[in-house]
Amino acid sequence: FDIEIAYKDTKYGFEVELVGPDVYRLTLGGKSMDIQVTETADGGLLATIGGEMHKIVGMEEPLGLRLVLDGATILMPNIVDPSELRTDVTGKVVRYLQDNGGAVEAGEPYIEVEAMKMIMTMKAQESGKISHTLSPGSVIAAGDLLASLELKDPSKVKKIAVFDGQLDIADAPLDVEAAEAVTNILSGYKNDPESAAQAAFAASDDEATFDLITDTLEEFYRVESIFDGKVLDDVVRDLTKANADDLSVAIKEIQAHQKLAMRGKLVSAMLRQIATLRDRFAVDALPETLLAALEKLTSLQGKEYGDLKNEADAIIRLSKVPPFDVRVEGLRSQLQDKEADLSQVAKSMRVSAGVDLLTYLFEDDDKEVR
């Protein structure tokens, strides 16, 4: 979402993204910064930004946002248009003091309102022609528009400059573990799937790497199996009913599914890396738990899972092919067998699907094999 903040006659327009349960990414002028926010017991916030931690306490007021930042008070005023006459109290309209379309002078009362059983007047800040927006008896809340003003002197409008530079904040990326980055993406928080997958495969521990891949596939399947082949509205209704005591559970599942495209890219990036793991970690076979997770992935029925299913199925089939040295030894034994029918060997799937074996045996020490 986008948010605008006015400070010292300058407007700052930020693009805000939630990239983790407690991490916000703010982008302004093409520069992004990640801010980790933790709520304190007294209702304040601890924000880590640019490598520094700050304590923030905020209170929304009719005229803006009042912040106490590390003990210093700062008012972030609302962007005020003097042609809009707004109330800063809650109550009801008693009467307007000028006719609709009549003239009002700066500092002159233009309306009476009732608040806390008292009648009070509000004054115009500038001169002009007033247009009523409500009628007597209307209930009002702080910030509501009471009237519009056609300014006598349009130059009285205060100019708010738009910030178009870059904030002078040091680049200090938050330190996020690879597993945490993967978990955040699986939960539907926006981030770069390719970078997260590469970081996940940077570990030198084969068991930890295989476990992370397996957990990723299991979690992806768990969420998508809830929605696979079903009408979204029906799933949302069922989740809401099943989690009536804690709707955050339903919200998390729906949020994750809504980011299927991003989560699918993460899974795809991991599947592409799996093929390299047997050689990298010198293992003969993929763990059974990983193969089971891949089988679950192939069971998803929706066409939106088609590419992932094909990738998973290819890995499963490849996992059933013996290691290269085992296949070489098997073919060598057949070629050395005096009773072997070489015409049948030539037609076998082992040879037709393994030209690499033949070229390797061209250099074999055994003349008969060559």
N, C-alpha and C positions, 0 to 999 in steps of 0.2 A: 504494500500500500504506500501511498505518497502522503507526506505531511509537510506543512509549511510552518515555519517558526519566524516570528518577527522579533528583532532585537536591535536596539539603537538605530531605528529607521531603515533597517535592512532586512529583507525577507530571504530566508534560506529554505530552499525546496529540497527535501531529502526523499530518496526512495528507500523504503525500509523492507527488509526481508528477514524472516525468522529462519535461521540456519541451524538451530539447535533448540532444545527445550528452554535454555536460558541465554541464548546468544542471538543478538540482532546485528544484521549487516546494514549499515547506513552508507548510501552512495550519494555523493554530491560532486558535481563537476568532473565526473569520470573517475573519481577516487573513492575507494571503498574502505571502510573501517569496521572491524568486528568488535562488538561491545558485549561483554559478559555481565549479566545483571543478576544479582542475588538479593532477595528481599530479607530485611532484617526484622528482628522481633518487634521493634517499635514502629514498623510500617514504612521505614525508609528503604533506600536501595543502596547497594554497594555495586558500583559500576567500574569494570576494568577496561580501560581504553588507552591505547598508545603506551602500554607497559606500566600505566599508573592506575591506582585504585582511588576512587572518589566516593564520598558518601553524599547522597542526594535525598532530600525530603521535599516533596512537592505538594501543593494545594491548588486546586482549580478555583478561580474566583471569576465573577461575572466579567471582569475587565481583562482577564488573562490568567497566566500560570505563574504562581509565586514559588520560586525554588530557593532552597537553602543548600548551597553547594559548599561542602567542607567548611560550614559555619558562616559563609557569606550569603546574604540575601540578594536574589536577582529576580526582577519582574520581567516576565516574557509576555508583553501585552498582546491582546488580540489585535489583528489588523483592523483599524477603525476607519469607517467611511463616514465623514461628517454629514453626508446626506441621509444617513440612516439614524433615526432616533430610537434608541433601544432602552429597555428598562434594566435596572440592576437590582430590582427587588421582585419578590413573588407576591401576588395579590390579585386585584382586579381593577379594571378601568372604571373610574367614577364618571368623568366627563372631560372632553377636550375644551380648551379655553379659547380657541379660535375656530372660525368656520372652516369647513373643508375647502382648501384652496386659498385660504386667507394668508395674510402676511404675519410673520413672527420675527422678532428681533433677537439678536444674540443676547443671552442672559435672561430672556423673558420666559416665564412659565408657559408651557403649552398644553399641559395635561394634569389632571388630578387623578391619583390612584389611591386605593385603600390597601394598606399593608399592616398586619399586626394590629388591626382595629384602629388604625390611625389614618387620617387623610394627609397625603403629602403631594407636593407639586414637583414636577420635573421641568428643567429649563433647557432651552435650546442652546447649543454651543455656537451656532452660526446663524446668520440672518437668511431668510428666504421665504418661499411659499410652501405651506405645509399641506400634506395630503394624509388624511387619516387612513389607517389600515385596520382598525378594530372598531368595535361599537361599545358604548357604555354597558358595563356589566360583564364584559369579556374577562375571563380568567387569564392571568399572565404569569409567566415564570421568568426568572432572571435571564437576560439575553434576548428576550422576545422583541420583535420589531413593533413599535407603537405607531410610528409615522415616518413618512418620507419627506425630505426637504429638497426643494429646488433652490439651490444656493443662489443668493444675490450676487456673490462674488465667487465664481468657480475656482479662482486662484487660491482660495482658502483651503482647498483640498490638500492634505499633507501627502507629499510624495514619498512612496516607499520604494527604495532601490532594490533591485533583485541581485543577489550575490551571484557572480558568474566566475569567480576564481576558485581556488582550492584552499581548504583549511590547512593551517600550519600545524599538523599533528604528525608525530613521528610514526613511521610504519613499524608496528609491533604486533605481528599476527599472533592470535591466541594459539597456544600449544594444545592441539587436539590429537589424542592417540588415534591410530589407524582404525582400531576396532570401534571407537566412539564415533568417528566420522562415518563409518559404514552403518552403524546403528541409527544415526541421525537420518541418513538418506532413506533407509528402510522404513523409518517412521514418517516419511513424507516431508522432511525439512530440506529446503533447497540447498544444494551444494553440487560440486563437480564430481560425477560418478567415476570418470576415468582416473582422476587424481586420487580419489579415495581407494580405488581398486589397486592402483600402482603402489600406493603406500602400504596397503594390506599385504602385498606380495614381496615387500622389501625385507620382511623378517627372515632370519636365517634358521629359525626353528621349524622343521618340517611339520611336527605335530601341531604346533600352534597355527601354522598356516592352513593346514588341512581342516582343523577345527573351525577356524574363522570362516572358511568357504562353506563348510557344511552348515554351520549355524545361519549363514546368510541365506542359503538356499532354503533351509527349513522355515525360516521366518517369512521369506517371500511367499513360499507355498502356503504357509498357515493363513496369511492374510488373504491371498487371492482365492484360496479354496472356499472362503466365506462368500465370495461374490461370483465365482465361476458358474456360468450358465444360469444365472438368476437375474430377475428384474431388480434394478438398483433400489427403487422405491420400496420393494418388499424387504430387501435386506436391511435398509435403514430402519424400517418399522420394526423388524424383528430384533435388531440390535438395541434399539431404544427400549423396547419392551423388556428384553432380557437384562438390561443394565439400568433399570429405572432408578435404582439406588445410587448409581454412580455413572452418570452419563458421559463422564470423561473417557470411559473405556470405549463406548460406542464412537465417540468423536475421534479417538486415536485411530481406530480401525478404518473409519471412513476417510480421514485425512490421508492415511497411508495409501489407500486404494486410489484416491484421486490423483496421486502422483505416480501412477503406474508407469508412465513413459520414462520418468527419471529413474525409478527403481529398476525398471527393466534394463536400462543402460548399465546400471551397476552390475546386475547379475550377468549380463552379456560380457562385460569387460572381465569379470572373474572367470567365466567359462572359457574365454579365449586363452587365459593364462594357465588353465589347468593342464593343457597339453605339454607345457614345458616343465611341469613339476617332477615328473618321473625321472627325467634326466638330471634336473637340477639337484634333487635330493637323493639321487641314485637309489630309487625304490622300484621294485619290480611290479608292484600293483598299487592301485588306488585303494584307500581305506574303504571297507564295506559300508561304513556310515555315510561316506560321501557318495558312493554308488547308489545307496538307498535314497538319498536326497535327490539325486539326479533322476531316479525312476519316478519319484513323486512329481517332479517338474514336468516330465513327459506325460503325466496323467491329466494335466489341465486341458480342458476341452475348448475354451474360447479361442477364436481365431487371432485375438490380440496377443496370444502366447505362442503363436506359430513359430516364429524365429527362435525363441528360447528353447522350445521343445526340440527343434531340429538340432540345435547346438548340443543340447544335453544328450540326445539320442546318439549323435556322432561320437561323443566322448565315451558313452557306455560301450558302443560297439568297438571302439579303438582299445578300450581297456581289456577286452577279451582276446586281443591279439597278443601272443606271447612276446617277450622281449626279443630284440634283434638277435642276440647271440644264441638264444634257444632255437629260434627259427633257422638260423644258419646251420647249427649243429644237426637239426632234424633233416634238413635237405642234404647235408653232407652224408649222413648215414644212409639215406635212400640211394644216393649216387654210388656209394661204396658197396651197397648190397648187390652181389652178383646175380641174385634171382629177381631183382627189382625190374618191373616192366617200365623202362624209361619213357616209352610213348605215353603211358598213363601218368607218369610223374610230370611230364611236360604239360599235360592237360589239367593237372591238379590246381585248385584255387591257390595253394601255397605258392606256386611258381607264378601263375598268371597275375596274382595280386602282389607279387613280391619280386619285381625285377631287380630291386636292390640286392637281393640275395644272390642272384646269378652273377651280377657284376662283381660282387665281393668274392665269389668262389673262383673267378677267373684267375685269381692270384693265389689259389690254395696250394699248400705244399705237396698235396697228393696229386700225382700226375693223372691218375684215373679220374679224380674229381674234376680237374681242369678240363 
